[in-house]
Amino acid sequence: MADHTYAITHVVGTSSEGIDTAVQNGIRRAGESLRNLDWFEVTEIRGRLGHSSEVQEYQVTMKVGFRYDG
């Protein structure tokens, strides 16, 4: 197995549907800009509430690791 060097960036995915969708949205969008995504770690879960205290949006903060080329 070759040695790898990684960088970590923070991504916040959002969704009005749920936490899983917020994770998928964040990873999908990060993958449009970054290459070699290898792993993620959810570090925070929070949300935004509406006027009558219903959940309007789920927000998931993640660390995303990606490998440097070469």
C-alpha positions as CSV (number, residue, x, y, z in Angstrom):
1,M,0.0,0.0,0.0
2,A,1.4,3.4,-1.0
3,D,1.8,6.2,1.5
4,H,-0.7,9.0,1.0
5,T,-0.9,12.7,2.0
6,Y,-4.3,14.1,2.8
7,A,-5.8,17.5,3.3
8,I,-8.9,18.1,5.3
9,T,-11.6,20.7,4.6
10,H,-14.8,21.6,6.4
11,V,-18.1,21.3,4.5
12,V,-21.6,22.2,5.6
13,G,-24.3,20.3,3.8
14,T,-28.0,21.4,4.1
15,S,-31.3,19.9,3.3
16,S,-35.0,20.4,4.1
17,E,-35.5,16.7,3.9
18,G,-33.2,15.3,6.6
19,I,-29.7,14.6,8.0
20,D,-28.8,11.9,5.5
21,T,-29.7,14.1,2.6
22,A,-27.7,17.0,4.0
23,V,-24.7,14.7,4.2
24,Q,-25.2,13.5,0.6
25,N,-25.7,17.1,-0.6
26,G,-22.5,18.3,1.1
27,I,-20.4,15.4,-0.2
28,R,-21.8,15.7,-3.8
29,R,-21.1,19.4,-3.9
30,A,-17.5,19.0,-2.5
31,G,-16.9,16.3,-5.1
32,E,-17.7,18.8,-7.9
33,S,-14.7,21.0,-6.8
34,L,-12.3,18.5,-5.1
35,R,-10.7,15.3,-6.4
36,N,-9.8,12.2,-4.6
37,L,-12.3,12.4,-1.8
38,D,-11.7,9.4,0.5
39,W,-13.6,9.9,3.8
40,F,-15.8,12.2,5.8
41,E,-16.6,12.7,9.5
42,V,-19.7,14.4,10.8
43,T,-18.7,16.9,13.5
44,E,-21.9,18.8,14.1
45,I,-25.6,18.5,13.4
46,R,-27.9,21.5,13.8
47,G,-30.9,23.0,12.1
48,R,-33.0,26.0,11.4
49,L,-36.6,26.3,12.8
50,G,-39.6,28.0,11.3
51,H,-42.1,30.3,13.0
52,S,-44.1,27.6,14.7
53,S,-40.9,25.7,15.8
54,E,-41.0,23.2,12.9
55,V,-37.7,22.1,11.4
56,Q,-37.1,24.1,8.2
57,E,-33.5,23.0,7.4
58,Y,-31.0,20.4,8.6
59,Q,-27.3,21.4,8.6
60,V,-24.5,18.9,8.9
61,T,-20.9,20.1,9.3
62,M,-18.3,17.5,8.1
63,K,-14.6,17.1,7.8
64,V,-13.8,15.8,4.4
65,G,-10.5,14.2,3.6
66,F,-9.0,14.2,0.1
67,R,-5.7,12.8,-1.2
68,Y,-3.1,14.9,-2.9
69,D,-2.2,13.7,-6.4
70,G,1.0,11.9,-6.9
